[in-house]
Amino acid sequence: MKNKKVNFIKPNKSFDKSKKSRKVLWYSLGALGVLVLFFVVLVGVYWGPTQQVIRTATTGKDSFLKAQDLLLAQDFSGAQITLQSAIEDFQSSQKTFKKFLWLEHLPWIGTQVKAVDNLFSVGITTGQSIKEVASVASSIVAPLKKDEEISLAALTPEETHQLLANIYDAKPKLEEAKISITQAVAFVDEIPSEGLIKKLSDIIDPIKDQVPQVQSGLDQAIQVSQILPLIAGYPDSKTYLFLLENNAELAPSGGFIGTYGILKIKDGDITSFATDNVYNLDVPAEAWLDVEAPWPVATYNAAPKLFLRGASWSPDFPTTGKTAQWFYQAERGPEKKIDGTIAITPTFIESLLTITGEVQVDGLTFTSDNFTEVLQDQVERGFLRQGASLSERKEIIGDLSTIILDDVLSLPKSRWFDLWKVIQKNIEEKQILLYSNDDNIQSMILKQNWGGEIQNVDGDYLTVIDANLASLKTDTVMQRSLDYKVHREGDTLIADVNFTYTNQGTITWKTTRYRTYVRVYVPQGSTLISSEGAMVDCKKTQSGNVETTEELNKTVFGAFVCTEPGESKTFHLQYALPSRITDQVDNGQYQLLIQKQAGTTPYSLTLNLDFGKKLKSFETADTTTDQFGQTLSYKDTLSQDRYYTVKLL
């Protein structure tokens, strides 16, 4: 029997692979189905509690906003009740939420769980902090509850004493509130910044913004609780040299000192306030006082000697505060003991009139819109029409001061917060400047940046200081703008300053060409490379020199600049920054402080930074933003001192 040939069929490999792929697909679909089923079960089990959590979080956020409104309305007991309700809701929901915590290890879901858990902790600790603040505020105003619309003028000396005592004694409780808000900030930092569902983001984002503001506000409240009573004559009375610095004639630390006075205050009560024309003190002193004026004043103002009216030559108000007191004593002012110096500008008075309303004196109506213009006309020309003498021409300022003070002190309690906001804004914008001879009080003033100090910083620094030299009241029609650029050339950082003046006035009795001796204060050790715009004098074509000096731990570049009516003029400086700032950039960080000159109105500021390496973030006082690329261009308004931090990769 012959052997039959048997043909074996070879396995079809592609068929096996297809069969295996289908099997994997079915397994995958099965696993996905199980996962979907798992999430469906999760949603079914936790949907109700989840919705309750979101509702509670939303209610808590709304309660905080309501409590804030109640605080502003000075309904402190109502704010405490609202906050306690929010705290209890958050605590109850956080307890319920514990069953969710095992989910924090899951992708995406875990992000939401972690965010909500920290949100509850933020709500509880923030609520406790603000509730403590409301309790403190309630105890402070306790003496005033007899009349909801009571004014400061209506308080007895005993009541004002107790009010200031309560403010001063509030520090320990405010520090307890600060501990709670510090914990809240730590919880905020733990909340994921990305990957949150919109409902959560809508709740969390406003709270994340508010908590640091509450912390900052508490820091300030603690300091103010100690400074304010001491300045206001608690527990010991205070006597201040008062200066009205006319910023229509800008001087380095605010304005021309046309009026001075002596202000006495005890327990918040102004016991005496008398003002006078500064020339009534200066002119007699010409017979015995011999103080040489700075050369720009002597040259461009034709005033070789310095008196109290010119005491504001330094841009550093602590220096001006001491100098003004020295001149007052040297010119034989009658007050022997002075505790400090307070300076204000007409800009601050205009702000007060927005609250008190118009004031009428000697047939003249003063409003927030016309105060400076009407006052200038009266003291320069109007007094002649009224037959007053030169020495009497500023007596209207004393009358105005008395009326405005009376109106401010007569404001009802419901307007006190508005008054504080006006005062705070003018302090920030350096329309109010304070100096105390008491080292403890002065250190607190400087810590709050209430004292107009030229600050010492480790990083980059810039301030531009003008001195109006025989330009009448031309500062009222001047526009300014500042452009600051920093770029790298090898191992050196090069800075360019362009400061532009625009004279919007004409030749009149109060405005003319703008003549200024401008000084630019930069980090000590900076080296001038080039300059443009310095002049010898108005109408002269040859270029002037830039004077380089050292003052207040800064290098100072100074020059005379003149701007004709209807024209613009730019003063340009290029200089090399000291190597220590380059070293900071090489270590990944650049810091810049630009200080506003006292008395100036806000003007535009443009930054352009290029350090030759990529940027990571840009931080201002208000916000921090991520940065990409190598260059940064930023526009701001110089209404107060500005701090900037750039982090580099």
MOJO-V919859 format. One record per pair of residues at least 24 apart in sequence whose ideal C-beta (glycine too) atoms are under 10 Angstrom apart, sorted by the first residue. I is the first residue (numbers start at 1). J is the second residue. Records with the same first field share a line. If there is no record, write none. Layout:
I = J + J
//
This chain:
39 = 106 + 109
42 = 100 + 103 + 106 + 109
45 = 99
46 = 99 + 100 + 103 + 109
49 = 93 + 96 + 97 + 99 + 100
50 = 97 + 100 + 112 + 116 + 199
51 = 199
52 = 92 + 93 + 96 + 97
53 = 93 + 94 + 96 + 97 + 100 + 112 + 113 + 116 + 117 + 119 + 120 + 200
54 = 93 + 116 + 197 + 199 + 200 + 202 + 203
55 = 89 + 93
56 = 86 + 89 + 90 + 92 + 93 + 94 + 96 + 97 + 116 + 119 + 120 + 123 + 203
57 = 89 + 90 + 93 + 115 + 116 + 119 + 120 + 123 + 199 + 200 + 202 + 203 + 204 + 207
58 = 199 + 202 + 203
59 = 85 + 86 + 89 + 90 + 93 + 203
60 = 85 + 86 + 87 + 89 + 90 + 93 + 119 + 120 + 122 + 123 + 124 + 126 + 127 + 203 + 207
61 = 86 + 119 + 123 + 202 + 203 + 204 + 205 + 206 + 207 + 210
62 = 86 + 203
63 = 87 + 89 + 90 + 123 + 127
64 = 123 + 126 + 127 + 130 + 206 + 207 + 210 + 211 + 214
65 = 206 + 210
67 = 127 + 130 + 131 + 133 + 134
68 = 130 + 210 + 214
70 = 134
71 = 130 + 133 + 134 + 137 + 417
72 = 414 + 417 + 418
73 = 414 + 417
74 = 137 + 138 + 141 + 144 + 148 + 413 + 414 + 416 + 417
75 = 134 + 138
76 = 131 + 133 + 134 + 135 + 136 + 137 + 138 + 139 + 140 + 141 + 142
77 = 134 + 135 + 138
78 = 134
79 = 130 + 131 + 133 + 134 + 135 + 137 + 138
80 = 130 + 131 + 132 + 133 + 134 + 135 + 137 + 138
81 = 131 + 134
82 = 127 + 130 + 131 + 134
83 = 123 + 126 + 127 + 128 + 129 + 130 + 131 + 132 + 133 + 134 + 135
84 = 127 + 128 + 131 + 134
85 = 127
86 = 123 + 124 + 126 + 127 + 130 + 131
87 = 123 + 124 + 125 + 126 + 127 + 128 + 130 + 131
88 = 124 + 127
89 = 120 + 123 + 124 + 127
90 = 119 + 120 + 121 + 122 + 123 + 124 + 125 + 126 + 127
91 = 120 + 123 + 124 + 127
92 = 120
93 = 119 + 120 + 123
94 = 119 + 120 + 121 + 123 + 124
95 = 120
96 = 120
107 = 195
108 = 195 + 196 + 197
110 = 192 + 195
111 = 191 + 192 + 194 + 195 + 196 + 197 + 200
112 = 192 + 195 + 196 + 197 + 199 + 200
114 = 190 + 191 + 192 + 196
115 = 190 + 191 + 192 + 193 + 195 + 196 + 197 + 200 + 201 + 203 + 204
116 = 191 + 196 + 200 + 203 + 204
117 = 187 + 190 + 191
118 = 184 + 186 + 187 + 188 + 189 + 190 + 191 + 192 + 204
119 = 187 + 188 + 190 + 191 + 200 + 203 + 204 + 207 + 208
120 = 187
121 = 183 + 184 + 186 + 187 + 188 + 190 + 191
122 = 181 + 183 + 184 + 185 + 186 + 187 + 188 + 189 + 190 + 191 + 204 + 207 + 208 + 210 + 211
123 = 184 + 187 + 203 + 207 + 211
124 = 180 + 183 + 184 + 187
125 = 179 + 180 + 181 + 182 + 183 + 184 + 185 + 186 + 187 + 188 + 211
126 = 180 + 181 + 183 + 184 + 185 + 187 + 188 + 207 + 210 + 211 + 214 + 215
127 = 180 + 184
128 = 176 + 177 + 179 + 180 + 181 + 183 + 184
129 = 174 + 176 + 177 + 178 + 179 + 180 + 181 + 182 + 183 + 184 + 211 + 214 + 215 + 218
130 = 177 + 180 + 181 + 184 + 210 + 214 + 217 + 218
131 = 177 + 180
132 = 173 + 174 + 175 + 176 + 177 + 178 + 179 + 180 + 181 + 218
133 = 170 + 173 + 174 + 176 + 177 + 178 + 180 + 181 + 214 + 217 + 218 + 221
134 = 177
135 = 170 + 173 + 176 + 177
136 = 166 + 167 + 169 + 170 + 171 + 172 + 173 + 174 + 176 + 177 + 221 + 225
137 = 166 + 167 + 170 + 174 + 221
139 = 166 + 167 + 169 + 170 + 173
140 = 164 + 165 + 166 + 167 + 168 + 169 + 170 + 225
141 = 166 + 167 + 413 + 416
142 = 166
144 = 413 + 416
145 = 413
147 = 412 + 413
148 = 412 + 413 + 414
149 = 411 + 412 + 413 + 414 + 415
150 = 412 + 413 + 414
151 = 407 + 408 + 409 + 410 + 411 + 412 + 413 + 415 + 416
152 = 268 + 269 + 270 + 408 + 409 + 410 + 411 + 412 + 413 + 416 + 419
153 = 269 + 405 + 406 + 407 + 408 + 409 + 410 + 411
154 = 409 + 410 + 412 + 413
155 = 267 + 268 + 269 + 409
156 = 269
157 = 266 + 267 + 268 + 269 + 271
158 = 267
159 = 267 + 268
160 = 232 + 233 + 234 + 266 + 267 + 268 + 269
161 = 229 + 233 + 234 + 235 + 266 + 267 + 268 + 269
162 = 234 + 267
163 = 229 + 232 + 234 + 267 + 268
164 = 225 + 228 + 229 + 230 + 232 + 233 + 234 + 235 + 267 + 268 + 269
165 = 229 + 234 + 235 + 267
166 = 225 + 229
167 = 221 + 224 + 225 + 226 + 227 + 228 + 229 + 232 + 234 + 268
168 = 225 + 226 + 227 + 228 + 229 + 230 + 232 + 234 + 235
169 = 225 + 229
170 = 221 + 222 + 224 + 225 + 226 + 229
171 = 221 + 222 + 223 + 225 + 226
172 = 222 + 225
173 = 222 + 225
174 = 218 + 219 + 221 + 222 + 223 + 224 + 225
175 = 218 + 222 + 225
177 = 214 + 215 + 218 + 221 + 222
178 = 214 + 215 + 218 + 219 + 221 + 222
179 = 218
180 = 214 + 215 + 218
181 = 211 + 212 + 213 + 214 + 215 + 216 + 217 + 218 + 219
182 = 211 + 215 + 218
184 = 210 + 211 + 212 + 214 + 215
185 = 211 + 212 + 214 + 215
187 = 211
188 = 212 + 215
209 = 623
213 = 622
216 = 621
219 = 448
220 = 424 + 448
223 = 444 + 445 + 447 + 448 + 450
224 = 420 + 424 + 444 + 448 + 450
226 = 440 + 441 + 444
227 = 434 + 436 + 440 + 441 + 443 + 444 + 445 + 447 + 448 + 450
228 = 268 + 420 + 444
229 = 267 + 268
230 = 339 + 436 + 438 + 440 + 441 + 444 + 445
231 = 265 + 268 + 339 + 340 + 342 + 434 + 436 + 438 + 441 + 444 + 445 + 450
232 = 265 + 266 + 267 + 268 + 269 + 270
233 = 264 + 265 + 266 + 267 + 268 + 269 + 270 + 271 + 339
234 = 265 + 266 + 267 + 268
235 = 266 + 267
236 = 266 + 267 + 339 + 438
237 = 264 + 265 + 266 + 267 + 269 + 271 + 339
238 = 263 + 264 + 265 + 266 + 338 + 339 + 340 + 342 + 436 + 437 + 438 + 441
239 = 263 + 264 + 265 + 266 + 271 + 272 + 335 + 336 + 337 + 338 + 339 + 340
240 = 264 + 265 + 273 + 321 + 325 + 335 + 338 + 339 + 340 + 341 + 342 + 343 + 434 + 435 + 436 + 437
241 = 308 + 321 + 324 + 325 + 327 + 328 + 329 + 333 + 335 + 338 + 339 + 340 + 341 + 342 + 343 + 435
242 = 273 + 274 + 275 + 324 + 341 + 342 + 343 + 344 + 401
243 = 275 + 278 + 308 + 309 + 311 + 312 + 320 + 321 + 324 + 328 + 341 + 342 + 343 + 344 + 345 + 433 + 435
244 = 275 + 278 + 343 + 344 + 345 + 346 + 348 + 349 + 375 + 394 + 397 + 401
245 = 311 + 312 + 317 + 320 + 324 + 343 + 344 + 345 + 346 + 347 + 348 + 431 + 433 + 598 + 599
246 = 345 + 346 + 372 + 375 + 376 + 379 + 468 + 473 + 475 + 599
247 = 344 + 345 + 346 + 347 + 348 + 372 + 430 + 431 + 468 + 473 + 475 + 476 + 597 + 598 + 599 + 600 + 601
248 = 345 + 346 + 347 + 372 + 373 + 375 + 376 + 468 + 471 + 472 + 473 + 474 + 475 + 476 + 477 + 478 + 510 + 511 + 599
249 = 376 + 467 + 468 + 469 + 470 + 471 + 472 + 473 + 474 + 475 + 476 + 510 + 599
250 = 312 + 345 + 465 + 466 + 467 + 468 + 471 + 473 + 474 + 475 + 476 + 478 + 514 + 516 + 597 + 598 + 599 + 600 + 601
251 = 297 + 309 + 310 + 311 + 312 + 313 + 314 + 315 + 320 + 465 + 466 + 467 + 468 + 469 + 475 + 597 + 598 + 599
252 = 294 + 312 + 313 + 314 + 315 + 316 + 317 + 319 + 320 + 454 + 465 + 466 + 467 + 468 + 517 + 519 + 597 + 598 + 599
253 = 311 + 312 + 313 + 314 + 315 + 316 + 317 + 318 + 319 + 320 + 321 + 323 + 324 + 343 + 430 + 433 + 452 + 454 + 465 + 467 + 597 + 598 + 599
254 = 312 + 315 + 317 + 320 + 343 + 344 + 345 + 347 + 430 + 431 + 432 + 433 + 452 + 597 + 598 + 599 + 600
255 = 312 + 343 + 344 + 345 + 346 + 347 + 431 + 468 + 475 + 598 + 599 + 600
256 = 309 + 310 + 312 + 467 + 468 + 473 + 475 + 599
257 = 282 + 307 + 308 + 309 + 310 + 311 + 312 + 320 + 324 + 327 + 343
258 = 309 + 379 + 394 + 397
259 = 309 + 379 + 394 + 397 + 398 + 401
260 = 308 + 309 + 311 + 324 + 327 + 328 + 331 + 333 + 341 + 343
261 = 335 + 342 + 397 + 398 + 401
262 = 328 + 333 + 334 + 335 + 338
263 = 338 + 339 + 340 + 341 + 342 + 401 + 405
264 = 335 + 339
265 = 339 + 342
268 = 409
269 = 409
270 = 402 + 405 + 406 + 409
272 = 335
273 = 398 + 401 + 402 + 405
274 = 335 + 398 + 401 + 402
275 = 394 + 395 + 397 + 398 + 399 + 400 + 401 + 402
276 = 333 + 391 + 394 + 395 + 397 + 398
277 = 309 + 379 + 390 + 391 + 392 + 393 + 394 + 395 + 397 + 398
278 = 307 + 308 + 309 + 310 + 311 + 327 + 328 + 331 + 394
279 = 307 + 308 + 309 + 390 + 391 + 393 + 394
280 = 390 + 391 + 392 + 394
281 = 307 + 308 + 309 + 327 + 328 + 331 + 332 + 333 + 334
282 = 306 + 307 + 308 + 309 + 310 + 327 + 331
283 = 307 + 331 + 390 + 391
284 = 331 + 332
285 = 327 + 330 + 331 + 332 + 333
286 = 331
288 = 330 + 331 + 332
289 = 327 + 330 + 331 + 332
291 = 323 + 326 + 327 + 330
294 = 467 + 517 + 558
295 = 517 + 547
296 = 467 + 469 + 515 + 516 + 517 + 518 + 519 + 547 + 558 + 559 + 560
297 = 467 + 469 + 470 + 517
299 = 469 + 517 + 537 + 560
300 = 467 + 469 + 470 + 471 + 515 + 516 + 517 + 537 + 538 + 560 + 562
301 = 467 + 468 + 469 + 470 + 471 + 515 + 517
302 = 469 + 470
303 = 469 + 470
307 = 331
308 = 333
310 = 467
311 = 341
312 = 343 + 433 + 467 + 598 + 599
313 = 465 + 467 + 517
314 = 452 + 454 + 465 + 551 + 552
315 = 452 + 453 + 454 + 463 + 464 + 465 + 466 + 467 + 519 + 521 + 551 + 552 + 554 + 556 + 595 + 597 + 598
316 = 451 + 452 + 453 + 454 + 455 + 465 + 521 + 551 + 552 + 554 + 598
317 = 341 + 343 + 430 + 433 + 434 + 435 + 445 + 446 + 450 + 451 + 452 + 453 + 454 + 598
318 = 433 + 434 + 435 + 436 + 442 + 445 + 446 + 451 + 452 + 453 + 454
319 = 435 + 452 + 453 + 454 + 551 + 552
320 = 433 + 435 + 452 + 598
321 = 433 + 434 + 435 + 436 + 437 + 442 + 445 + 451 + 452
322 = 435 + 437
324 = 435
325 = 435 + 437
337 = 437
338 = 437
339 = 435 + 436 + 437 + 438 + 441
340 = 434 + 435 + 436 + 437 + 438 + 441 + 442 + 445
341 = 433 + 434 + 435 + 436 + 437 + 451
342 = 432 + 433 + 434 + 435 + 436
343 = 430 + 431 + 432 + 433 + 434 + 435 + 452 + 598 + 599
344 = 401 + 426 + 431 + 432 + 433 + 599
345 = 372 + 426 + 429 + 430 + 431 + 432 + 433 + 598 + 599 + 600 + 601
346 = 371 + 372 + 373 + 375 + 376 + 397 + 431 + 476 + 599
347 = 371 + 372 + 426 + 429 + 430 + 431 + 432 + 599 + 600 + 601
348 = 422 + 423 + 425 + 426 + 427 + 429 + 430 + 431 + 432 + 433 + 599
349 = 375 + 397 + 400 + 401 + 404 + 426 + 431
350 = 426 + 431
351 = 419 + 421 + 422 + 423 + 425 + 426 + 429 + 431 + 432
352 = 404 + 405 + 407 + 408 + 411 + 419 + 422 + 423 + 426
353 = 404 + 407 + 422
354 = 418 + 422
355 = 407 + 408 + 411 + 415 + 418 + 419 + 421 + 422
356 = 403 + 404 + 405 + 406 + 407 + 408 + 409 + 410 + 411 + 415 + 419
357 = 407
358 = 407
359 = 399 + 400 + 403 + 404 + 406 + 407
360 = 400 + 403
361 = 396 + 397 + 398 + 399 + 400 + 402 + 403 + 404
362 = 386 + 388 + 395 + 396 + 399 + 400
364 = 396 + 400
366 = 396 + 400 + 403 + 404
371 = 400 + 404
372 = 473 + 476
373 = 473 + 476 + 510
375 = 400
376 = 472 + 473 + 476 + 509 + 510
377 = 509 + 510
380 = 472 + 473 + 509 + 510
381 = 509 + 510
424 = 450
425 = 639 + 640
427 = 451 + 452 + 640
428 = 596 + 639 + 640 + 641
429 = 596 + 598 + 599 + 600 + 601 + 602 + 638 + 639 + 640 + 641
430 = 595 + 596 + 597 + 598 + 599 + 600 + 639 + 640 + 641
431 = 598 + 599 + 600 + 601
432 = 598
433 = 598 + 599
449 = 595 + 640 + 641
452 = 595 + 596 + 597 + 598 + 599 + 641
453 = 552 + 595 + 641
454 = 521 + 551 + 552 + 553 + 554 + 595
455 = 552 + 553 + 554 + 593 + 595 + 641 + 643
456 = 524 + 552 + 553 + 554 + 593
457 = 523 + 553 + 591 + 592 + 593 + 595 + 643
458 = 523 + 580 + 581 + 584 + 591 + 593
459 = 523 + 577 + 580 + 581 + 584 + 585 + 589 + 590 + 591 + 592 + 593 + 643 + 644 + 645 + 646
460 = 484 + 486 + 493 + 495 + 522 + 523 + 526 + 577 + 578 + 581 + 584 + 585 + 590 + 591 + 592 + 593 + 594 + 609 + 644 + 646
461 = 521 + 522 + 523 + 524 + 526 + 553 + 554 + 555 + 577 + 581 + 591 + 592 + 593 + 594 + 595
462 = 486 + 495 + 497 + 520 + 521 + 522 + 523 + 554 + 592 + 593 + 594 + 595 + 605 + 642
463 = 519 + 520 + 521 + 522 + 552 + 554 + 556 + 593 + 594 + 595 + 596 + 597 + 638 + 641
464 = 497 + 499 + 518 + 519 + 520 + 521 + 522 + 557 + 571 + 573 + 594 + 595 + 596 + 597 + 600 + 603 + 638
465 = 516 + 517 + 518 + 519 + 520 + 521 + 556 + 558 + 595 + 597 + 598 + 600
466 = 499 + 501 + 514 + 516 + 517 + 518 + 519 + 561 + 597 + 599 + 600
467 = 515 + 516 + 517 + 518 + 519 + 558 + 560 + 597
468 = 514 + 515 + 516 + 517
469 = 514 + 515 + 516 + 517 + 560 + 562
470 = 512 + 513 + 515
471 = 503 + 505 + 511 + 512 + 513 + 514 + 515 + 516 + 538 + 562 + 563
472 = 505 + 507 + 508 + 509 + 510 + 511 + 512 + 513 + 514 + 515
473 = 505 + 508 + 509 + 510 + 511 + 512
474 = 503 + 504 + 505 + 508 + 510 + 511 + 512 + 513 + 514 + 515 + 516 + 563 + 565
475 = 505 + 511 + 514 + 516 + 599 + 600 + 601
476 = 504 + 505 + 510 + 511 + 601
477 = 502 + 503 + 504 + 505 + 506 + 508 + 510 + 511 + 512 + 514 + 565
478 = 502 + 503 + 504 + 505 + 511 + 514 + 516 + 563 + 600 + 601 + 603
479 = 503 + 504 + 568 + 601 + 603 + 604
480 = 597 + 600 + 601 + 602 + 603 + 604 + 605 + 638
481 = 568 + 570 + 603 + 604 + 605 + 606 + 638
482 = 594 + 603 + 604 + 605 + 606 + 607 + 636 + 638
483 = 570 + 572 + 604 + 605 + 606 + 607 + 608
484 = 592 + 594 + 605 + 606 + 607 + 608 + 609 + 634
485 = 574 + 606 + 607 + 608 + 609 + 610 + 633
486 = 577 + 581 + 585 + 590 + 592 + 607 + 608 + 609 + 610 + 611 + 632 + 646
487 = 608 + 609 + 610 + 611 + 612 + 631
488 = 577 + 582 + 585 + 609 + 610 + 611 + 612 + 613 + 630
489 = 576 + 612
490 = 582 + 612
491 = 579 + 582 + 583 + 586
492 = 527 + 529 + 576 + 577 + 578 + 579 + 581 + 582
493 = 526 + 575 + 576 + 577 + 578 + 579 + 581 + 582 + 584 + 585 + 590 + 609 + 610 + 611 + 612
494 = 529 + 574 + 575 + 576 + 577 + 610
495 = 520 + 522 + 523 + 526 + 529 + 573 + 574 + 575 + 576 + 577 + 581
496 = 529 + 530 + 572 + 573 + 574 + 575 + 608
497 = 522 + 531 + 557 + 570 + 571 + 572 + 573 + 574 + 575
498 = 532 + 533 + 570 + 571 + 572 + 573 + 574 + 606
499 = 533 + 561 + 569 + 570 + 571 + 572 + 573 + 603
500 = 533 + 563 + 568 + 569 + 570 + 571 + 572 + 603 + 604
501 = 533 + 561 + 562 + 563 + 567 + 568 + 569 + 570 + 571
502 = 563 + 566 + 567 + 568 + 569 + 570
503 = 562 + 563 + 564 + 565 + 566 + 567 + 568 + 569
504 = 565 + 566 + 567 + 568
505 = 563 + 564 + 565 + 566
506 = 565 + 566
507 = 564 + 565 + 566
508 = 565
511 = 565
512 = 538 + 564 + 565
513 = 538 + 539 + 562 + 563 + 564 + 565 + 567
514 = 538 + 561 + 562 + 563 + 564 + 565 + 567 + 569
515 = 560 + 561 + 562 + 563
516 = 559 + 560 + 561 + 562 + 563 + 569 + 571
517 = 547 + 558 + 559 + 560 + 561
518 = 546 + 557 + 558 + 559 + 560 + 561 + 571 + 573
519 = 547 + 549 + 551 + 554 + 556 + 557 + 558 + 559 + 597
520 = 546 + 554 + 555 + 556 + 557 + 558 + 559 + 571 + 573 + 575
521 = 551 + 552 + 553 + 554 + 555 + 556 + 557 + 558 + 595
522 = 554 + 555 + 556 + 557 + 573 + 575 + 577 + 578
523 = 553 + 554 + 555 + 575 + 577 + 578 + 580 + 581 + 593
524 = 550 + 551 + 552 + 553 + 554 + 555 + 556 + 578 + 580
525 = 550 + 554 + 555 + 576 + 577 + 578 + 579 + 580 + 581
526 = 554 + 555 + 556 + 557 + 573 + 575 + 576 + 577 + 578 + 581
527 = 555 + 575 + 576 + 577 + 578
528 = 555 + 557 + 573 + 574 + 575 + 576
529 = 573 + 574 + 575 + 576
530 = 572 + 573 + 574 + 575
531 = 557 + 559 + 571 + 572 + 573 + 574 + 575
532 = 570 + 571 + 572 + 573 + 574
533 = 559 + 560 + 561 + 562 + 563 + 569 + 570 + 571 + 572 + 573
534 = 558 + 559 + 560 + 561 + 571 + 572 + 573
535 = 559 + 560 + 561 + 562 + 563 + 569 + 571
536 = 560 + 562
537 = 562
538 = 562 + 563 + 564
539 = 564
546 = 571 + 573 + 575
548 = 575
582 = 611
584 = 648
585 = 609 + 611 + 612 + 613 + 646 + 648
586 = 611 + 613 + 648
587 = 648
588 = 613 + 616 + 646 + 647 + 648 + 649
589 = 616 + 617 + 645 + 646 + 647 + 648
590 = 615 + 618 + 632 + 644 + 645 + 646 + 647 + 648
591 = 619 + 643 + 644 + 645 + 646 + 647
592 = 642 + 643 + 644 + 645 + 646
593 = 641 + 642 + 643 + 644
594 = 636 + 638 + 640 + 641 + 642 + 643 + 644
595 = 638 + 640 + 641 + 642 + 643
596 = 637 + 638 + 639 + 640 + 641 + 642
597 = 638
600 = 638 + 639
601 = 638 + 639
602 = 636 + 637 + 638 + 639 + 640
603 = 637 + 638 + 639
604 = 635 + 636 + 637 + 638
605 = 634 + 635 + 636 + 637 + 638 + 639 + 642
606 = 633 + 634 + 635 + 636
607 = 632 + 633 + 634 + 635 + 636 + 642 + 644 + 646
608 = 632 + 633 + 634
609 = 633 + 634 + 644 + 646
611 = 646 + 648
612 = 648
613 = 648 + 649
614 = 648 + 649
615 = 646 + 647 + 648 + 649
616 = 646 + 647 + 648 + 649
617 = 645 + 646 + 647 + 648 + 649
618 = 644 + 645 + 646 + 647
619 = 643 + 644 + 645 + 646 + 647
620 = 644 + 645
621 = 645
//
